[in-house]
Amino acid sequence: MALKTLTVSAGTPVVDNQNSLTAGARGPVLLQDVHLVEKLAHQNRERIPERVVHAKGWGAYGTLTITEDISQYTKTACLQKGAKTEMLARFSTVAGELGAADNERDVRGFALKFYSSEGNWDLVGNNTPVFFIRDPLKFPDFIRTQKRHPKSNLRSGTAMWDFWSLSPESLHQVTILMSDRGCPTTPMNMNGYGSHTFSLINTQSKRVWVKFHFKTQQGHAHYTNVEAAEVIGRTREGYQESLFGTIEDGNFPKWDMKIQIMTEKQAQRTSFNPFDLTKVWPHGEFPLINVGVLELNRNPENYFAEIEQAAFSPSNIVPGVGFSPDKMLQARVFAYADAHRYRLGTHYEALPVNAPRCPVHHYHKDGSMRFFEPKHGNIDAYYEPNSFDGPVEAPQYAEPPLPIDGDAARYNHRDGNEDYTQTGDLFRLMNSDQQQRLFNNIAESMAGVPIEIIERQLAHFDQADAAYGAGVRRVLGL
């Protein structure tokens, strides 16, 4: 078989890939060495901005297979019994940069992209059912506490605990983070959650509220801080190695997809705000309903093209799935897509990994890296409305209105919040060994934190459960 000829990006052959072109035996190098200039210039531009959060990630392709009938709740094609939809998953840490170690204690991102026949549906959540804050105004400040101090360029335990102690709504998520589940051994050994409250809409345009759950079939497995440090001492790529290797070996990980359903009437009677991201829906009141199985069965061929350039956004929904009054969700609908436009470019959704597998018709024009044909089929139809058979709006897909007019005060986060009951319930579900590891992890993370901040945080633990605060004090020696 004849070998392929090396070329420059314009397609012309490369004569010499070992020696740069010079004016004589001793130089200097000539600017007309187009191949040399192209290689150096391209290398200078090989890196794109990393994600502000969730920078370090690992991903794979798979399928979502629906095994149960939930058509009474949703008309979404990919959620009908028997449907099998190709998908992409990306797992990630929140705080770490691209070079961070995989096995650090952190919340894990759990992002799913379903290539539906009705368009891409992105379910962008975490491995926890709640989050640190309920209002998006606090998100930039919270993330700054997870990143590096502007002077020392080191992570700051003081910043973290100062923010958390001044934000009681964070207690639920902090407790999960500092528990065993804050350090899963691999991506396969953790659950995934849509976290937010979403809508499901059926063929009669009836809405119910929904929470999405993905329960690992591999079982939960966790490291202690000491065990995680030992792993990081051997490899900083523990998650990438485990996910990639498991799939390469043909051991395809699976998760059971389940949902919780709440009617609009039930939402008006709950003792908590059902759209508050710091709260869970009690399973006894809103039991899990089986839906199907998610399986990961194919590694990407090119990590950068298919995982680093993968763009997930909660704004990507399909008919039969909708939003909710969740303030954090509403902000993420804007922020995620905007981040991708900045990081990847105007036409990020035309990249192969992000491109829908269904017909796409829009009037977006020009912009950086416009590398595809018009998405409307007629060059004269470059605006709307038009008389040239261009694509038109489809009012039949409109969602029913959100029923929140009479509940504005109830869904106002300024009033009526209670941040301790669910945390206390979670604490009491732990056995004594799990509680002791929780105390130890918290105490370890408080090293160097000013005592007044520690005392403020201990008061929150006390309100969740007196034994919670006492246990942390005991380890701290207070």
Buried (B, 14 or more C-beta within 10 A) or exposed (E): EEEEEEEEEEEEEEEEEEEBBEEEEEEEEEEEBBBBBBBEEEEEEEEEEBBEBBBBBBBBBBBBBBEBEBBEBBBBBBBBEEBEBBBBBBBBBBBBEEEBBBBBBBBBBBBBBBBBEBBBBBBBBBBBBBBBBBBBEBBEEBBBBBBBEEEEEEBBBBBBBBBBBEBBBBBBBBBBBBBBBBBBBBBBBBBBBBBBBBBBBBEEEBBBBBBBBBBBEBEEBBBBBEEBEEBBEEBBBBBBBBBBEBBEEEEBBBBBBBBBBBEBEBBEEBEBBBBBBBBBBBEEEBEBBEBBBBBBBBBBEEBEEBBBBBBBBBBBBBBBBBBBBBBBBBBBBEBBBEBBBEBBBBBBBBBEBBBBEEEBEEBEEEEEEBEEEBEBEEEEBEEEEBEEEBBEEEEEEEBEEBEBEEBEEBBEBEEEBBBBBBBBBBBEEBEEEBBBBBBBBBBBBBEEBEEEBBEBBBEBBBBBBEBBBBBBBEBBEE
